[in-house]
Amino acid sequence: ENIKYGDLDNDGAVDLTDLTLLSLYLMKARKFDAVQTEAADIDGSGEVDIADLAYFKQYVCKDQSVLSKLRIK
């Protein structure tokens, strides 16, 4: 399956909704399937963690200093 990194709700966009889903996942208030888990690992570290959340926030806010380092396209 083709992974669209960052698109956790599979709507074709990486946006605030996806950031919210990742926050809920990290607080253990939501579960992800295998595809969502892979898509949430936007820094390519092999795990979904608080670093992904921080990078995700920077991406959604269009922080140019981090965009080139992430797998979100």
C-alpha positions, 0 to 999 in steps of 0.5 A: 500500500502507498503510504501518504505520510502525515495523512492519518485520516486518509482524506488526501490532506495533511492538516490540523485534523491529522495533528489532532489524531496524532495527539490523541494517539500519543495520549492513548485515547485513539488507536491506529491501524498499521497504515496509520502507524506508518503514516504517523512516523513522519521523521522516519525514526521507526516509532511514533513518538512526541518528536513526530508530534513536534515535527507535525506541528511545525509542518502544519504551521509551515515552519520552513526550517523543518519541512525538508527533513520530513517524509511528508510530501 
